[in-house]
């Protein structure tokens, strides 16, 4: 398929610049895959679409203040630095603007929250084919420990803020209420709509809630520049799926209960670790009915816990192994995320692109808000 097949026109005023006043007051578009029916709801209506026994899986990665400001130690020229991946303590790959002024050997002095030079410096150590720079930092035992003081919320470029904006609203709202391990340089945005009270209501309905981690990086937000989607190469992103969550998913799948992935990042971890051979059999010690069973240790599970890095790129056609429903935001044209939700809208087929683009057209007519701070979509 061509990258251009996933293009669409979006009025600029529908790009959400600020979050909804309350997290769960964002809008929610329900897409029923079987019928193609659309429903227009509000996010706090989500529990009404969940069943007792469902398993809700969320990405609990915490966004780090990954945007830094600096200046050339010799010329005073300004730089904007976006941390991408930590190689070791004080050793990071970054996106740096303007990159042409940052040749290997360039020394950069970091600026503090007041825009004044601080003790931390960086030296450009290397560049790669994509124009990213490898920086070595000095003047602090560990740069990561100073990010809360020096860094800014890494809002995407389509959200416009005054330079070096450090608003408390962004600090709070570009972060899920359940964020735990730090490591993302962009938010897992589908989770931004949840409140602690909404999660409590969901659990009270008999829905099991569990977490995994994918630290969002270039693999999620890098644009597709290739003419065909098959030519696109995904960047690595770190994930972790613990034993408790893996066990909960295995048991839900074996029992025929729905697994609902919150966000494309969650779906990518589940598919990265999905068993490529076969699901566990239903067994019973007493030889009784299939409803009376347990997972024997000899049965190969649907999903194995683990930690590592994934480059999985999901696009139509794709047969999803784990997720039975997907909660997601509205994604940029030509993005890998739009391709993933298109695959989910019609598993094993290619018609999901038309289904999603039709749903997006309806959302545009209804004036939904798009992208990171925008509204949500539930695909059932």
N, C-alpha and C positions, 0 to 999 in steps of 0.2 A: 504494500500500500504506500501511497505517496504522503509525505508530510503535509502537503497542501490540502489533502482530503480532510484534515482535522482543523481547518481554519474556519473562523466565523467572525462576523462583525459585531462589535460591542460598543454601544454608545459610551463615551468616556465618563459621563456622569454616573454610570452604574458601577464604576470601580469604587468600592467602599474605601473611604479615606479614614474613617473612624469606626470602631465597633458599635454594635447596637447598645443603647443605654444600659440594658441588662443582658447578660450572656444568653439566657434562654428565651429572650424576646426576639431573637432573629427569626427570620421566616424559614419554613421547611417545605420543600417540594417533595412530594411522595411520587415515585415512579414505580408502577406495578409492571414488572417485566412481561408477565404472561399476557396481559390484556393491553398494555400500553397506556393504561389509564393514568392520569395525573391528578393529584390532589394538592391543594394549596393550604398549608397549615402554618402554625407557629411552633418553634422548637420545643416549647414546653408541652406540646401535644405528643411528643415522641413516645412516652410510656404507653400510650394507647395503641401503638403499633407493635409493641413487644408482647411476648407471651411468657407465662410462667414456664420455666425450664430453658428459656433462651440463655445463651452465653454471650455477653457483650465484652469485646476485647478492645482495649484502648492502649495507645502509645503514650507512655509516661515520661518520655525524654524531656529534659528541661532545656530551654533556650538559654544560651550564654550571651552576655553583652559583647558580641563578636565584632562590632564595628569600632575601629579606632581611628584617631586623627594623629597626624604626624607632620613633620616638616624636614626637609633636606638639611642635614647638619651643616652644610657648607653654603648653600644658596638661599635657604629659607623658604624654598618652594613647598607648597602644601601637598600632602598626600592623604588619601582616604584608604584605609586598610580594612578588608573583610577577612577575618580568620576562616579558613576552610577545614584544615585537618592538622592535627597535632602529630608530628613525627616522634618527638621526644620532648622532654621539658625544655621550654624556651626555643623550640624548633618547630616552625609552622609553615605549611603552604597557605598562601593568601591570594586573594584578588586585590590588586593595588592599582589605584588610579591617581594621576595619570601614569600608566605603566611604562611609557616610553622614556620617562625621566628616571626610571629605577633600574639602571643597569647593574650587573653584578658588581658588588663592592660599594654601592651607594649606602651611605649611613643616614638613618632616619631617627630623629628625636621624637618621642611620643609626647603628645599634648594632654594635659589633665582636663578635668571637667570645666575649668575656667579658660581653656584654650592656651594655657601657659606651658612651656617646656617642663618636663619632669626628668627624673633620673634614668628612666628606661630608654634604651636605644635599641635599634634594630639594624642589622646589616643584611643586604641582599646577597644571598649565598648562591642562588641558582634560579633558572627559569625553565619552564617546560613548553611543550609545543602549543599549549593553549594560552600561553601568555601569563600564567600564574607565576608568582615569585615565592621562593623559599626564603624565609627570614629567620635569622638567628637573633634572639633577644638577649640583652645584657642589662645589668643594673638592678635586677630583682632575682631572688631565688627561683621564682616560678611565675611567669606572666599570668597564668591562669588564676592565681590567687588575687591579682589586682584588677581583674576585669570588671568587677562590680563598681570600682572607683573610676577606672579609665575608659571603660567601654560604653557603647551605646546599644540600644535595642537594634538588632539587624533587620529593620523593616525592609521589605522588598522595594525596588525602585519606583513602582507605580503608586506607592503611598508617599505623598509629598509632605515633607516636614521642613521647617527652617533648619538650616545647617546646624549640626551638633545638637539637635533637639533631644532632650532627656526627660520628656514628660513622664510623670508618674503613671498616667493612664496607660501609656504604651508598656511601661515596665510591668504593670499588673495584667493588662488584657492581652498582650502578645505572649501569653503563658497560660497553660491549662491549670486548673485548680488542683490537679492531681500530679503535676510535674515533680519528678524526683531526681533521677541521675542526670547530671549536667552533660551536655555535649552537642546539642543541636545548634545550627547557625540559621535556622528558619523554623517557624512553629509548625507542629503537626496540627493544621488548622481545624480539622473536623472536630477535634477535642475542645476547641475554644468555647463552644456553645454550652458546655456542661457546667452546672453549679453543683455544689455539695448537696444541696437539698434535692435537686433533680436526680442525682445519683442515688440518694437515699430512697426516693420514691420508686425508682426503677428496681432497686433491690427488694423493696417491700412488696413488689408485685411478683416476686419469685424469680426474678432474672438474676443470674449469676454475673458478677462483674469481676474481670481480671485484667492484668496488665502485662505488656511486653515492652521492649525498648528498641526503637530505631532512632539513632542520632541523625537528624535530617541534615543533609549536605547537598553537594552538587548533584548527586544521583537523583534527587527529587526535583530540584528547581532549575537545573541547567537546561537551556532551550535546545530543541532538536534543530540542528543546522543542516543535516543531511537532506538530500532530496527525497530519499526513500527512508521509511522508518527502519527497515532492515539494516541500513548502514549506520544507524546511531549506536554509539557505544556509551553505556551507562558508567558512571563513576561509582566507586565503592562507598558503601555506607555501613557503619558498625551497628550491629544488632545484638540483642540478648533475649532469649526466651527461657525463663526459669522452669524448673520442674513442676511447680504447682500449677502454673498456667498451662503447660503442655499436658499435664494430666487432666485438667479440667476440659481442655479441648478434645482430647482423645475420648473421654467419657461421653461428652456431648455428641460427638460424631457417631460413636458406636450406638448410642441410644436413639439416634435420629432426631436429636434436638438441634435447633438452629444455632449457628455460630455467626454473630454479627460483627463484622470488622468495622471499627471506627477509624476511618481514614485510609487513604491509599498506602501510607507508610505501614500501617498494621497489616493490610492485605499482602504487601510485598514480603514481610517477614514470614507470614503464614505460608505463603507459596514457596518461599525460599527453602523452608524446612519440611515441606510436605513430603510424605512417603511416596516415592515414584512407583511403587509396586502394587501394593494392595492394602485395603483397610483391615482392621482386626475383625475376626469372626465373632459372632455372638455365640457364647458358650454358657453352659450351666453345669455346676457340679452335680446337680440332681438329674440332669437330662431333661429338665423341664422346658417350658416355653421360652421363646427368644427374649421375652421381657424380663426373664429371671436369669441374669448372666453377670459375669464379671470379666474383666480383661486379664487373661492369663499372661504370665510373664513370657511365655513362648510365642504369644501373638505379636506380630510386628505392628507397632502403633501407627496411627495416622501422622503423628507429628512427634519429632524427637527434640527434647530441649537442647539448647546449646547457645554458643556465642561465636561471633565471627563477623565477616564482612559479606555483603551481598551486592551483586551487580544486576539482579534480575530486572528484566525489562518486559513488562506485560503489555501486549497489544493484540488486537484481533487477528486471527481467531485464537482463543485461549480457553482451556478447560480448567476452571477453578476447582481445586481439590478440597479446600477448607471452608472458605467464607460462603454462607448462604444468603447473606444480605450485606449491603455496604452503605455506610453513612459517610458522606463526603461533602466538600464544598464545591463551588463552581470554579472551574480551572481555566487557565490561560489557553488561547488558541495555540495549536501546534505543540502542545506540551505532552510529555510522557504521561502526566497524570490524566489528561483528557483521553489519551489512548487507552490507559488502564480502565477507566470507567466505561469507555466504549466497549471494551472486551467483556466487562462484567454485565453490561446491559443485554448481551446476547452471547452467553458462553458457547464456545466451540463454533461460533459463526462470525460473520463479518458485518452483519446488518446492525450491530450495536452502534456503529458510528451514526447511522441515520436516526436511530432511536434517541441517542443522547443529543445530537444537534437539534432535533425537533423539540426535545424537552428544554434545551437552552433557549431556543427561539420563543417558547411559551414563557419562560422565566423572564426574558427580556421584555416581552409584551406586558407582563405583570409587574415590571419594574423591580425585580429582585436585585439585590446587591451582590456583586461578584468579587471573587478572589479572597485573599487572606482574612480580611475583616468582614467579609460578606456573609450571605445566607448559606443554608445547608440543603442537601438533597439526600433522601433515603431511597435506595434502590432495593426493592423487595422481589 
